[in-house]
Amino acid sequence: MSTNSTVAVVHANGTVSQIYVHWDGYIKAAGKCLVENYTTLDKVEALVALGNLSCLEARLAPDDDETHNFVDSADNVCVAYARDRGEEDQQAEVFEDLEQYRNTCRCEEYDYLFYEDQWLVREHGEFSGTVEDALAQQGA
């Protein structure tokens, strides 16, 4: 059974982009991966530019000598529905501002938002604060 999540970023111009992630959305997996590997606006924007993901991992793309596709993915590389399975309409959803995002965004079991250089998390519809605080509370 999957634990679904979303990953969103507030861009410098105030717009917000959000993608869906199918597997391992809980804080000790997706949350930890985000705070350890996607810590700058540029990195987060590159992640969201992949579009919807099957798996969130530490690396955005494989090395040139690695095999990577939807069935046979390279170690620690994100698996994207568009890039790795050729699916259409998998790009990030874009909201004009935080208010529109809050009112109309996709909500899953866990929702992560990169805002002002930190990761925030909403768990089962309830705002939980920063991912770092949530990890600390869970002893991770």
Number of C-alpha atoms within 10 A of each C-alpha: 6 11 14 19 28 24 30 26 25 24 17 10 8 12 16 25 25 25 25 26 27 17 17 19 27 17 23 15 15 27 26 19 16 23 18 11 14 22 14 14 18 10 14 21 17 13 26 21 14 21 24 27 26 20 20 27 19 17 17 19 19 16 11 7 6 11 11 18 17 17 9 10 17 17 13 14 18 24 28 25 22 17 17 18 13 12 12 9 11 17 20 18 18 17 19 13 15 17 12 13 19 12 9 10 20 15 17 19 15 25 30 27 22 24 16 13 14 16 22 23 24 21 19 13 12 11 13 14 13 19 23 19 15 19 16 10 9 10 8 12
